[in-house]
Amino acid sequence: MIANTIDQEIKQAMLAKDQARLRGLRAIKAALLLAKTEKGHTEEINEEAEIKILQKLVKQRKESATIYQEQGREDLYAVEQEEIEVISQFLPKQLDRADIELVVSRIVSESGATSIKEMGKVMGLANKELAGKADGKLIGEIVKAQLGQ
């Protein structure tokens, strides 16, 4: 569980005076605490939920980094990139495009999907199997390409 190691990581970053790592770790801790104290949550957050939270943090930072880069704000862009690196260290290893294509083609053949009309069914199965291991946008592109053939 990620929440169990964050406090120790924060202490190490503080001792090392690593400001970039400290910012990323504090963002993770804040997001996990917020999710834990949300209405309706009384027990610990499971690992799957933690991964989703971290993916959301990375996605937010990527969007911000893109905006900063378009506006020529390299200083802010660099901050976002540093935080993405720190947060990504706590996520499962991401699969490359070729591996995702193999999984999606297996899902397409097993589900019997033949047209783009069945994209929702294939996406549901693919997202479930590749949760935390691949970006949803990339999965969507691959599914669309394979069903569109």
DSSP file (Angstrom, degrees, kcal/mol; ACC not computed):
  #  RESIDUE AA STRUCTURE BP1 BP2  ACC     N-H-->O    O-->H-N    N-H-->O    O-->H-N    TCO  KAPPA ALPHA  PHI   PSI    X-CA   Y-CA   Z-CA
    1    1 A M     >        0   0    0      0, 0.0     4,-0.6     0, 0.0     3,-0.4   0.000 360.0 360.0 360.0 134.4    0.0    0.0    0.0
    2    2 A I  H >>  +     0   0    0      1,-0.2     4,-1.3     2,-0.2     3,-1.3   0.884 360.0  62.9 -68.0 -41.1    1.3    3.4   -1.0
    3    3 A A  H 3> S+     0   0    0      1,-0.3     4,-0.6     2,-0.2    -1,-0.2   0.810  97.8  58.8 -58.1 -31.0   -0.2    5.2    2.0
    4    4 A N  H 34 S+     0   0    0     -3,-0.4     4,-0.3     1,-0.2    -1,-0.3   0.786 111.3  38.9 -70.1 -27.4    2.0    3.2    4.3
    5    5 A T  H <X S+     0   0    0     -3,-1.3     4,-2.2    -4,-0.6    -1,-0.2   0.616  93.8  83.2 -99.1 -14.1    5.3    4.3    2.7
    6    6 A I  H  X S+     0   0    0     -4,-1.3     4,-2.7     1,-0.2     5,-0.2   0.904  88.1  52.4 -61.4 -45.1    4.6    8.0    2.0
    7    7 A D  H  X S+     0   0    0     -4,-0.6     4,-2.1     1,-0.2    -1,-0.2   0.915 111.6  46.7 -59.4 -43.3    5.4    9.3    5.4
    8    8 A Q  H  > S+     0   0    0     -4,-0.3     4,-2.2     1,-0.2    -1,-0.2   0.908 112.2  50.7 -64.4 -41.5    8.8    7.6    5.4
    9    9 A E  H  X S+     0   0    0     -4,-2.2     4,-2.4     1,-0.2    -2,-0.2   0.887 108.6  52.3 -63.3 -39.4    9.5    8.9    1.9
   10   10 A I  H  X S+     0   0    0     -4,-2.7     4,-2.4     2,-0.2    -1,-0.2   0.920 108.4  50.7 -63.3 -43.7    8.6   12.4    2.9
   11   11 A K  H  X S+     0   0    0     -4,-2.1     4,-2.4     1,-0.2    -2,-0.2   0.922 111.0  48.5 -59.8 -44.4   11.0   12.3    5.8
   12   12 A Q  H  X S+     0   0    0     -4,-2.2     4,-2.1     1,-0.2    -1,-0.2   0.902 111.3  49.7 -63.6 -41.2   13.8   11.1    3.5
   13   13 A A  H  X>S+     0   0    0     -4,-2.4     5,-2.4     2,-0.2     4,-0.5   0.875 110.6  50.7 -66.0 -37.0   13.1   13.9    1.0
   14   14 A M  H ><5S+     0   0    0     -4,-2.4     3,-0.8     2,-0.2    -2,-0.2   0.925 111.1  47.6 -65.9 -44.5   13.1   16.5    3.8
   15   15 A L  H 3<5S+     0   0    0     -4,-2.4    -2,-0.2     1,-0.2    -1,-0.2   0.865 114.6  46.4 -64.3 -35.7   16.4   15.2    5.1
   16   16 A A  H 3<5S-     0   0    0     -4,-2.1    -1,-0.2    -5,-0.2    -2,-0.2   0.536 106.6-130.5 -82.0  -6.5   17.9   15.2    1.5
   17   17 A K  T <<5 +     0   0    0     -3,-0.8     2,-1.1    -4,-0.5    -3,-0.2   0.864  49.2 160.1  55.5  39.0   16.4   18.7    0.9
   18   18 A D     >< -     0   0    0     -5,-2.4     4,-2.3     1,-0.2    -1,-0.2  -0.754  15.7-179.7 -92.8  91.3   14.9   17.4   -2.3
   19   19 A Q  H  > S+     0   0    0     -2,-1.1     4,-2.4     1,-0.2    -1,-0.2   0.863  76.4  53.2 -64.2 -39.4   12.2   20.0   -2.9
   20   20 A A  H  > S+     0   0    0      2,-0.2     4,-1.9     1,-0.2    -1,-0.2   0.941 113.0  43.3 -63.5 -47.0   10.9   18.4   -6.2
   21   21 A R  H  > S+     0   0    0      1,-0.2     4,-2.7     2,-0.2     5,-0.2   0.895 112.1  54.7 -64.8 -39.6   10.4   15.0   -4.6
   22   22 A L  H  X S+     0   0    0     -4,-2.3     4,-2.5     1,-0.2    -1,-0.2   0.905 106.8  50.6 -61.3 -43.0    8.9   16.6   -1.5
   23   23 A R  H  X S+     0   0    0     -4,-2.4     4,-2.0     2,-0.2    -1,-0.2   0.932 112.7  46.5 -60.0 -46.7    6.3   18.4   -3.6
   24   24 A G  H  X S+     0   0    0     -4,-1.9     4,-2.0     1,-0.2    -2,-0.2   0.911 113.5  47.9 -63.2 -43.5    5.3   15.2   -5.4
   25   25 A L  H  X S+     0   0    0     -4,-2.7     4,-2.6     1,-0.2    -1,-0.2   0.894 110.8  50.9 -66.2 -40.0    5.1   13.2   -2.2
   26   26 A R  H  X S+     0   0    0     -4,-2.5     4,-2.6    -5,-0.2    -1,-0.2   0.872 108.2  53.2 -65.6 -35.5    3.0   15.8   -0.4
   27   27 A A  H  X S+     0   0    0     -4,-2.0     4,-2.3    -5,-0.2    -1,-0.2   0.912 110.2  47.8 -63.6 -41.8    0.6   15.9   -3.4
   28   28 A I  H  X S+     0   0    0     -4,-2.0     4,-2.5     2,-0.2     5,-0.2   0.946 112.6  48.1 -62.3 -48.5    0.2   12.1   -3.1
   29   29 A K  H  X S+     0   0    0     -4,-2.6     4,-2.6     1,-0.2     5,-0.2   0.913 112.0  49.6 -60.7 -43.4   -0.3   12.3    0.6
   30   30 A A  H  X S+     0   0    0     -4,-2.6     4,-2.4     1,-0.2    -1,-0.2   0.918 111.7  48.2 -62.4 -43.7   -2.9   15.1    0.3
   31   31 A A  H  X S+     0   0    0     -4,-2.3     4,-2.2     2,-0.2    -1,-0.2   0.901 113.3  47.5 -65.1 -40.5   -4.8   13.2   -2.4
   32   32 A L  H  X S+     0   0    0     -4,-2.5     4,-2.2     2,-0.2    -2,-0.2   0.907 112.8  48.4 -68.0 -41.1   -4.9   10.0   -0.4
   33   33 A L  H  X S+     0   0    0     -4,-2.6     4,-1.9    -5,-0.2    -2,-0.2   0.905 111.2  50.9 -64.2 -40.7   -6.0   11.8    2.7
   34   34 A L  H  X S+     0   0    0     -4,-2.4     4,-0.6    -5,-0.2    -2,-0.2   0.925 112.0  46.5 -62.2 -44.9   -8.7   13.6    0.8
   35   35 A A  H >< S+     0   0    0     -4,-2.2     3,-0.6     1,-0.2    -1,-0.2   0.879 111.6  52.3 -65.1 -37.1  -10.0   10.3   -0.6
   36   36 A K  H 3< S+     0   0    0     -4,-2.2    -1,-0.2     1,-0.2    -2,-0.2   0.838 113.3  43.0 -68.5 -33.4   -9.9    8.6    2.8
   37   37 A T  H 3< S+     0   0    0     -4,-1.9    -1,-0.2    -5,-0.1    -2,-0.2   0.411  86.1 121.6 -96.6   2.5  -11.9   11.4    4.4
   38   38 A E  S X< S-     0   0    0     -3,-0.6     3,-2.0    -4,-0.6    -3,-0.0  -0.234  80.5 -78.3 -62.0 156.5  -14.5   11.8    1.7
   39   39 A K  T 3  S+     0   0    0      1,-0.3    -1,-0.2     3,-0.0     3,-0.1  -0.316 118.1  20.3 -57.6 129.6  -18.1   11.2    2.6
   40   40 A G  T 3  S+     0   0    0      1,-0.2     2,-0.7    -3,-0.1    -1,-0.3   0.204  92.5 113.4  97.2 -16.0  -18.9    7.5    2.9
   41   41 A H    <   +     0   0    0     -3,-2.0    -1,-0.2     1,-0.2     4,-0.1  -0.808  22.7 151.5 -93.7 119.4  -15.4    6.2    3.3
   42   42 A T        +     0   0    0     -2,-0.7     2,-0.2     2,-0.1    -1,-0.2   0.604  58.2  52.6-117.4 -21.2  -14.8    4.7    6.7
   43   43 A E  S    S-     0   0    0      1,-0.2     3,-0.1     3,-0.0     0, 0.0  -0.524  98.0 -68.2-110.0-179.8  -12.1    2.1    6.0
   44   44 A E        -     0   0    0     -2,-0.2     2,-0.4     1,-0.1    -1,-0.2  -0.223  52.8-106.7 -63.1 153.6   -8.7    2.2    4.4
   45   45 A I        -     0   0    0     -4,-0.1   -42,-0.1   -13,-0.1    -1,-0.1  -0.677  36.5-124.9 -81.8 135.1   -8.4    2.8    0.7
   46   46 A N     >  -     0   0    0     -2,-0.4     4,-2.0     1,-0.1     3,-0.2  -0.298  24.3-104.4 -78.2 169.1   -7.5   -0.3   -1.3
   47   47 A E  H  > S+     0   0    0      1,-0.2     4,-2.3     2,-0.2     5,-0.2   0.848 119.2  56.4 -63.8 -36.1   -4.5   -0.5   -3.6
   48   48 A E  H  > S+     0   0    0      1,-0.2     4,-1.9     2,-0.2    -1,-0.2   0.907 108.6  47.2 -62.0 -42.6   -6.6   -0.3   -6.7
   49   49 A A  H  > S+     0   0    0      2,-0.2     4,-2.2     1,-0.2    -1,-0.2   0.880 109.8  54.1 -66.7 -38.1   -8.2    2.9   -5.5
   50   50 A E  H  X S+     0   0    0     -4,-2.0     4,-2.4     1,-0.2    -2,-0.2   0.916 107.4  50.4 -61.2 -42.8   -4.7    4.3   -4.7
   51   51 A I  H  X S+     0   0    0     -4,-2.3     4,-2.6     1,-0.2    -1,-0.2   0.909 109.2  51.0 -63.0 -42.2   -3.5    3.6   -8.2
   52   52 A K  H  X S+     0   0    0     -4,-1.9     4,-2.1     2,-0.2    -1,-0.2   0.902 109.9  50.5 -61.8 -40.0   -6.5    5.4   -9.7
   53   53 A I  H  X S+     0   0    0     -4,-2.2     4,-2.1     2,-0.2    -2,-0.2   0.927 111.6  47.3 -63.4 -45.0   -5.8    8.4   -7.5
   54   54 A L  H  X S+     0   0    0     -4,-2.4     4,-2.4     1,-0.2    -2,-0.2   0.883 109.8  53.0 -65.7 -38.2   -2.2    8.5   -8.6
   55   55 A Q  H  X S+     0   0    0     -4,-2.6     4,-2.6     1,-0.2    -1,-0.2   0.898 108.4  51.2 -62.2 -39.2   -3.2    8.1  -12.2
   56   56 A K  H  X S+     0   0    0     -4,-2.1     4,-2.6     2,-0.2    -2,-0.2   0.907 108.8  51.0 -64.0 -42.0   -5.5   11.1  -11.8
   57   57 A L  H  X S+     0   0    0     -4,-2.1     4,-2.1     2,-0.2    -2,-0.2   0.917 111.7  47.2 -61.3 -43.7   -2.7   13.1  -10.3
   58   58 A V  H  X S+     0   0    0     -4,-2.4     4,-2.5     2,-0.2    -2,-0.2   0.923 111.6  50.9 -64.1 -43.9   -0.4   12.3  -13.2
   59   59 A K  H  X S+     0   0    0     -4,-2.6     4,-2.3     1,-0.2    -2,-0.2   0.922 109.6  50.3 -60.7 -44.8   -3.1   13.1  -15.7
   60   60 A Q  H  X S+     0   0    0     -4,-2.6     4,-2.3     1,-0.2    -1,-0.2   0.916 112.2  47.4 -59.3 -43.8   -3.7   16.5  -14.1
   61   61 A R  H  X S+     0   0    0     -4,-2.1     4,-2.8     2,-0.2    -1,-0.2   0.869 109.5  52.8 -69.4 -35.5    0.0   17.4  -14.1
   62   62 A K  H  X S+     0   0    0     -4,-2.5     4,-2.2     2,-0.2    -1,-0.2   0.914 110.3  48.6 -63.8 -42.2    0.4   16.3  -17.8
   63   63 A E  H  X S+     0   0    0     -4,-2.3     4,-1.9     2,-0.2    -2,-0.2   0.923 113.7  46.3 -63.3 -43.8   -2.5   18.6  -18.8
   64   64 A S  H  X S+     0   0    0     -4,-2.3     4,-2.7     1,-0.2    -2,-0.2   0.910 110.8  52.8 -64.1 -42.5   -1.0   21.5  -16.8
   65   65 A A  H  X S+     0   0    0     -4,-2.8     4,-2.5     1,-0.2    -1,-0.2   0.892 107.6  51.7 -61.2 -39.9    2.4   20.8  -18.3
   66   66 A T  H  X S+     0   0    0     -4,-2.2     4,-2.3     2,-0.2    -1,-0.2   0.925 111.1  47.1 -62.5 -44.7    1.0   20.9  -21.8
   67   67 A I  H  X S+     0   0    0     -4,-1.9     4,-1.7     1,-0.2    -2,-0.2   0.927 112.7  49.1 -63.1 -45.4   -0.7   24.3  -21.1
   68   68 A Y  H  <>S+     0   0    0     -4,-2.7     5,-2.9     1,-0.2     4,-0.3   0.895 111.2  49.9 -62.9 -39.3    2.5   25.7  -19.5
   69   69 A Q  H ><5S+     0   0    0     -4,-2.5     3,-1.2     1,-0.2    -1,-0.2   0.908 109.0  51.7 -66.6 -40.7    4.6   24.5  -22.5
   70   70 A E  H 3<5S+     0   0    0     -4,-2.3    -1,-0.2     1,-0.3    -2,-0.2   0.836 111.5  48.4 -62.8 -32.2    2.2   26.1  -25.0
   71   71 A Q  T 3<5S-     0   0    0     -4,-1.7    -1,-0.3    -5,-0.2    -2,-0.2   0.414 116.7-113.9 -90.0   1.6    2.4   29.4  -23.1
   72   72 A G  T < 5 +     0   0    0     -3,-1.2     2,-1.2    -4,-0.3    -3,-0.2   0.728  69.2 141.5  75.5  21.4    6.2   29.3  -23.0
   73   73 A R     >< +     0   0    0     -5,-2.9     4,-2.3     1,-0.2     3,-0.2  -0.627  14.9 165.1 -96.4  75.3    6.3   28.9  -19.2
   74   74 A E  H  > S+     0   0    0     -2,-1.2     4,-2.4     1,-0.2    -1,-0.2   0.801  70.8  60.1 -63.7 -29.9    9.2   26.5  -19.1
   75   75 A D  H  > S+     0   0    0      2,-0.2     4,-1.4    -3,-0.2    -1,-0.2   0.937 111.1  38.7 -64.0 -46.3    9.7   27.1  -15.3
   76   76 A L  H  > S+     0   0    0     -3,-0.2     4,-2.1     2,-0.2    -2,-0.2   0.856 113.4  56.8 -72.1 -35.1    6.2   25.9  -14.5
   77   77 A Y  H  X S+     0   0    0     -4,-2.3     4,-2.3     1,-0.2    -2,-0.2   0.918 105.7  51.2 -59.7 -44.1    6.5   23.1  -17.1
   78   78 A A  H  X S+     0   0    0     -4,-2.4     4,-2.3     1,-0.2    -1,-0.2   0.883 107.5  52.9 -62.9 -39.5    9.6   21.8  -15.3
   79   79 A V  H  X S+     0   0    0     -4,-1.4     4,-2.0     1,-0.2    -1,-0.2   0.929 110.2  47.5 -61.4 -46.0    7.9   21.8  -12.0
   80   80 A E  H  X S+     0   0    0     -4,-2.1     4,-2.3     1,-0.2    -2,-0.2   0.908 110.9  51.5 -62.7 -42.1    5.0   19.7  -13.4
   81   81 A Q  H  X S+     0   0    0     -4,-2.3     4,-2.1     1,-0.2    -1,-0.2   0.895 108.1  52.2 -63.4 -40.2    7.4   17.3  -15.1
   82   82 A E  H  X S+     0   0    0     -4,-2.3     4,-1.9     1,-0.2    -1,-0.2   0.923 110.9  47.2 -60.9 -44.1    9.3   16.8  -11.8
   83   83 A E  H  X S+     0   0    0     -4,-2.0     4,-2.7     1,-0.2     5,-0.3   0.875 108.3  55.2 -66.9 -36.9    6.1   16.0   -9.9
   84   84 A I  H  X S+     0   0    0     -4,-2.3     4,-2.6     1,-0.2    -1,-0.2   0.923 107.8  50.2 -60.2 -43.7    5.0   13.5  -12.7
   85   85 A E  H  X S+     0   0    0     -4,-2.1     4,-1.0     2,-0.2    -2,-0.2   0.915 112.3  46.5 -61.1 -44.1    8.3   11.7  -12.3
   86   86 A V  H >< S+     0   0    0     -4,-1.9     3,-0.6     1,-0.2     4,-0.4   0.942 115.4  44.4 -65.1 -48.2    7.9   11.4   -8.5
   87   87 A I  H >< S+     0   0    0     -4,-2.7     3,-1.7     1,-0.2     4,-0.2   0.887 107.6  59.5 -65.2 -38.9    4.2   10.3   -8.7
   88   88 A S  H >< S+     0   0    0     -4,-2.6     3,-1.4     1,-0.3    -1,-0.2   0.759  90.8  70.4 -62.8 -25.2    4.9    7.8  -11.5
   89   89 A Q  T << S+     0   0    0     -4,-1.0    -1,-0.3    -3,-0.6    -2,-0.2   0.743  98.5  50.1 -63.9 -21.6    7.4    5.9   -9.3
   90   90 A F  T <  S+     0   0    0     -3,-1.7    -1,-0.3    -4,-0.4    -2,-0.2   0.432  96.8  87.3 -97.3  -0.7    4.5    4.7   -7.2
   91   91 A L  S <  S-     0   0    0     -3,-1.4     3,-0.1    -4,-0.2    42,-0.1  -0.650  89.8 -95.8 -94.9 154.7    2.5    3.4  -10.2
   92   92 A P        -     0   0    0      0, 0.0    -1,-0.1     0, 0.0     2,-0.1  -0.291  58.5 -79.6 -62.1 155.9    2.8    0.0  -11.7
   93   93 A K        -     0   0    0      1,-0.1     2,-0.3    -4,-0.1    -4,-0.0  -0.355  51.5-122.4 -59.6 131.3    5.2   -0.2  -14.7
   94   94 A Q        -     0   0    0     -3,-0.1    40,-0.2    -2,-0.1     2,-0.1  -0.566  21.1-123.7 -79.0 138.3    3.4    1.0  -17.8
   95   95 A L        -     0   0    0     38,-3.1     2,-0.1    -2,-0.3    -1,-0.1  -0.467  25.2-118.8 -76.2 151.2    3.1   -1.3  -20.8
   96   96 A D     >  -     0   0    0     -2,-0.1     4,-2.1     1,-0.1     3,-0.3  -0.410  32.6 -96.8 -85.8 171.2    4.4   -0.2  -24.1
   97   97 A R  H  > S+     0   0    0      1,-0.2     4,-2.6     2,-0.2     5,-0.2   0.862 121.4  54.2 -57.1 -41.7    2.2    0.1  -27.2
   98   98 A A  H  > S+     0   0    0      1,-0.2     4,-1.9     2,-0.2    -1,-0.2   0.905 109.3  47.7 -62.2 -42.1    3.1   -3.3  -28.6
   99   99 A D  H  > S+     0   0    0     -3,-0.3     4,-2.1     2,-0.2    -1,-0.2   0.898 112.0  49.8 -65.7 -40.1    2.1   -5.1  -25.4
  100  100 A I  H  X S+     0   0    0     -4,-2.1     4,-2.8     1,-0.2     5,-0.2   0.909 108.3  53.4 -64.6 -41.4   -1.2   -3.2  -25.2
  101  101 A E  H  X S+     0   0    0     -4,-2.6     4,-2.6     1,-0.2    -1,-0.2   0.889 108.0  51.0 -61.1 -39.3   -2.0   -4.0  -28.9
  102  102 A L  H  X S+     0   0    0     -4,-1.9     4,-1.9     2,-0.2    -1,-0.2   0.933 112.2  45.7 -63.1 -46.3   -1.5   -7.7  -28.1
  103  103 A V  H  X S+     0   0    0     -4,-2.1     4,-2.3     1,-0.2    -2,-0.2   0.924 114.3  48.5 -62.9 -45.2   -3.8   -7.6  -25.1
  104  104 A V  H  X S+     0   0    0     -4,-2.8     4,-2.8     1,-0.2    -2,-0.2   0.909 110.1  50.7 -64.5 -42.2   -6.5   -5.6  -27.0
  105  105 A S  H  X S+     0   0    0     -4,-2.6     4,-2.2     1,-0.2    -1,-0.2   0.879 110.7  50.0 -65.7 -34.6   -6.3   -8.0  -30.0
  106  106 A R  H  X S+     0   0    0     -4,-1.9     4,-2.7     2,-0.2    -1,-0.2   0.923 111.9  47.9 -65.2 -43.3   -6.8  -11.0  -27.7
  107  107 A I  H  X S+     0   0    0     -4,-2.3     4,-2.5     2,-0.2     6,-0.3   0.905 110.7  51.8 -63.6 -41.5   -9.8   -9.2  -26.1
  108  108 A V  H  X>S+     0   0    0     -4,-2.8     5,-1.2     1,-0.2     4,-1.1   0.930 113.5  43.7 -61.3 -45.9  -11.3   -8.4  -29.5
  109  109 A S  H  <5S+     0   0    0     -4,-2.2    -2,-0.2     1,-0.2    -1,-0.2   0.897 115.2  48.4 -69.1 -38.8  -11.0  -12.0  -30.6
  110  110 A E  H  <5S+     0   0    0     -4,-2.7    -1,-0.2     1,-0.2    -2,-0.2   0.873 114.6  45.3 -68.1 -36.0  -12.3  -13.5  -27.3
  111  111 A S  H  <5S-     0   0    0     -4,-2.5    -1,-0.2    -5,-0.2    -2,-0.2   0.670 104.4-130.0 -82.2 -15.5  -15.3  -11.1  -27.2
  112  112 A G  T  <5 +     0   0    0     -4,-1.1    -3,-0.2     1,-0.2     2,-0.2   0.673  46.2 164.9  76.3  16.2  -16.1  -11.7  -30.9
  113  113 A A      < +     0   0    0     -5,-1.2    -1,-0.2    -6,-0.3    -2,-0.1  -0.454  10.9 166.1 -68.9 136.5  -16.3   -8.0  -31.6
  114  114 A T        +     0   0    0     -2,-0.2     2,-0.3     1,-0.1    -1,-0.1   0.562  53.2  43.1-126.8 -17.1  -16.2   -7.2  -35.3
  115  115 A S  S >  S-     0   0    0     34,-0.1     3,-1.7     1,-0.1    33,-0.2  -0.848  81.9-106.8-132.8 167.6  -17.2   -3.5  -35.7
  116  116 A I  G >  S+     0   0    0     31,-0.3     3,-1.6    -2,-0.3     4,-0.2   0.693 110.9  75.1 -63.7 -19.3  -16.7   -0.1  -34.2
  117  117 A K  G 3  S+     0   0    0      1,-0.3     3,-0.4     2,-0.1    -1,-0.3   0.741  93.1  53.1 -65.7 -22.2  -20.2   -0.4  -32.7
  118  118 A E  G <> S+     0   0    0     -3,-1.7     4,-1.9     1,-0.2    -1,-0.3   0.179  74.6 109.9 -98.2  16.7  -18.8   -2.9  -30.2
  119  119 A M  H <> S+     0   0    0     -3,-1.6     4,-3.1     1,-0.2     5,-0.2   0.875  72.7  57.2 -60.8 -39.3  -16.1   -0.5  -29.0
  120  120 A G  H  > S+     0   0    0     -3,-0.4     4,-2.2    -4,-0.2    -1,-0.2   0.904 107.1  47.7 -59.9 -43.2  -17.8    0.1  -25.6
  121  121 A K  H  > S+     0   0    0      2,-0.2     4,-1.8     1,-0.2    -1,-0.2   0.930 115.4  44.6 -64.0 -45.9  -17.8   -3.6  -24.8
  122  122 A V  H  X S+     0   0    0     -4,-1.9     4,-2.9     1,-0.2     5,-0.2   0.900 111.9  52.8 -66.6 -41.2  -14.1   -4.0  -25.8
  123  123 A M  H  X S+     0   0    0     -4,-3.1     4,-3.1     1,-0.2     5,-0.3   0.903 107.3  52.7 -61.7 -41.4  -13.1   -0.8  -24.0
  124  124 A G  H  X S+     0   0    0     -4,-2.2     4,-1.7    -5,-0.2    -1,-0.2   0.929 113.6  42.3 -59.5 -46.7  -14.7   -2.1  -20.8
  125  125 A L  H  X S+     0   0    0     -4,-1.8     4,-2.2     2,-0.2    -2,-0.2   0.909 116.7  48.2 -66.6 -42.5  -12.9   -5.4  -20.9
  126  126 A A  H  X S+     0   0    0     -4,-2.9     4,-2.9     1,-0.2    -2,-0.2   0.920 111.1  49.5 -66.5 -44.4   -9.6   -3.7  -21.9
  127  127 A N  H  < S+     0   0    0     -4,-3.1     4,-0.4    -5,-0.2    -1,-0.2   0.880 111.4  50.4 -63.1 -36.7   -9.8   -1.0  -19.2
  128  128 A K  H >< S+     0   0    0     -4,-1.7     3,-0.6    -5,-0.3    -1,-0.2   0.928 116.4  40.1 -66.5 -44.4  -10.5   -3.7  -16.6
  129  129 A E  H 3< S+     0   0    0     -4,-2.2    -2,-0.2     1,-0.2    -1,-0.2   0.850 122.0  40.8 -74.2 -34.4   -7.6   -5.9  -17.6
  130  130 A L  T >X S+     0   0    0     -4,-2.9     3,-2.3    -5,-0.2     4,-1.2   0.239  78.8 147.6 -99.9  13.7   -5.1   -3.0  -18.2
  131  131 A A  T <4 S+     0   0    0     -3,-0.6     4,-0.1    -4,-0.4    -3,-0.1  -0.266  78.3   0.9 -54.9 124.6   -6.1   -0.9  -15.2
  132  132 A G  T 34 S+     0   0    0      2,-0.4    -1,-0.3     1,-0.1     3,-0.1   0.289 121.5  78.1  81.9 -10.9   -3.0    0.9  -13.9
  133  133 A K  T <4 S+     0   0    0     -3,-2.3   -38,-3.1     1,-0.2     2,-0.3   0.562  97.8  25.3-106.4 -11.6   -0.8   -0.5  -16.6
  134  134 A A  S  < S-     0   0    0     -4,-1.2    -2,-0.4   -40,-0.2     2,-0.3  -0.997  82.1-100.5-153.2 152.3   -1.8    1.7  -19.6
  135  135 A D     >  -     0   0    0     -2,-0.3     4,-2.2     1,-0.1     3,-0.2  -0.557  27.8-135.9 -73.8 133.2   -3.2    5.1  -20.4
  136  136 A G  H  > S+     0   0    0     -2,-0.3     4,-2.4     1,-0.2     5,-0.1   0.835 103.9  56.2 -59.6 -35.3   -7.0    5.0  -21.2
  137  137 A K  H  > S+     0   0    0      2,-0.2     4,-2.0     1,-0.2    -1,-0.2   0.912 108.7  46.4 -64.3 -42.7   -6.5    7.3  -24.1
  138  138 A L  H  > S+     0   0    0     -3,-0.2     4,-2.3     2,-0.2    -2,-0.2   0.895 110.6  52.8 -66.8 -40.8   -3.9    5.0  -25.7
  139  139 A I  H  X S+     0   0    0     -4,-2.2     4,-2.7     1,-0.2     5,-0.2   0.930 108.9  51.0 -59.4 -44.7   -6.1    2.0  -25.1
  140  140 A G  H  X S+     0   0    0     -4,-2.4     4,-2.5     1,-0.2    -2,-0.2   0.900 108.9  50.4 -59.8 -43.0   -9.0    3.8  -26.8
  141  141 A E  H  X S+     0   0    0     -4,-2.0     4,-2.3     2,-0.2    -1,-0.2   0.920 112.9  46.3 -61.0 -44.5   -6.8    4.6  -29.9
  142  142 A I  H  X S+     0   0    0     -4,-2.3     4,-2.4     2,-0.2    -2,-0.2   0.910 112.9  48.5 -67.9 -42.9   -5.7    1.0  -30.2
  143  143 A V  H  X S+     0   0    0     -4,-2.7     4,-2.6     1,-0.2     5,-0.3   0.931 112.6  49.2 -62.3 -45.0   -9.2   -0.4  -29.8
  144  144 A K  H  X S+     0   0    0     -4,-2.5     4,-1.7    -5,-0.2    -2,-0.2   0.907 111.9  48.7 -61.6 -42.1  -10.6    2.0  -32.4
  145  145 A A  H  < S+     0   0    0     -4,-2.3     4,-0.5    -5,-0.2    -1,-0.2   0.896 114.0  45.6 -65.5 -40.3   -7.8    1.1  -34.8
  146  146 A Q  H  < S+     0   0    0     -4,-2.4     3,-0.4     1,-0.2    -2,-0.2   0.871 117.4  42.4 -74.7 -35.0   -8.3   -2.6  -34.4
  147  147 A L  H  < S+     0   0    0     -4,-2.6   -31,-0.3     1,-0.2    -1,-0.2   0.746 109.7  58.9 -81.2 -22.0  -12.1   -2.5  -34.7
  148  148 A G     <        0   0    0     -4,-1.7    -1,-0.2    -5,-0.3    -2,-0.2   0.577 360.0 360.0 -81.2  -8.8  -12.0    0.0  -37.6
  149  149 A Q              0   0    0     -4,-0.5    -1,-0.2    -3,-0.4    -2,-0.1   0.483 360.0 360.0 -71.4 360.0   -9.9   -2.3  -39.8
